[in-house]
Amino acid sequence: MTTPFAVTDYVDFSKRMLTPAIKFNEMAVKTLEQVARYQYSLAGDYLNFGLEQLQSVSQTKDVGELVSKQSELASNLVEKLTKRSQDFSKITADAQAGFTKWVDETAALKVA
């Protein structure tokens, strides 16, 4: 017959073994959310760029002004995309640091 002591040992062991998996899942979901928000922002930047281009075509009266406005819009987009690429680099660096920490913590666990 199973004693209460053995059952509590089993429950404690199960909790210790599941903790790394739970931490990994939390980290993965957090990173996935950050990437989804990043992609949403990036899509918004491209959408705004397209709308601004359409607006400039409809509001300009000569080709020189249109080319100047399109050049300005492209420069603004490049600045936004440069910032977005830096944001993405930060997301990946944070995810890598979190994964490395998780591996170190998991490797340090002792099985009793």
HELIX and SHEET records of a PDB file:
HELIX    1   1 PRO A    4  GLN A   59  1                                  56    
HELIX    2   2 VAL A   63  ALA A  107  1                                  45    
END                                                                             
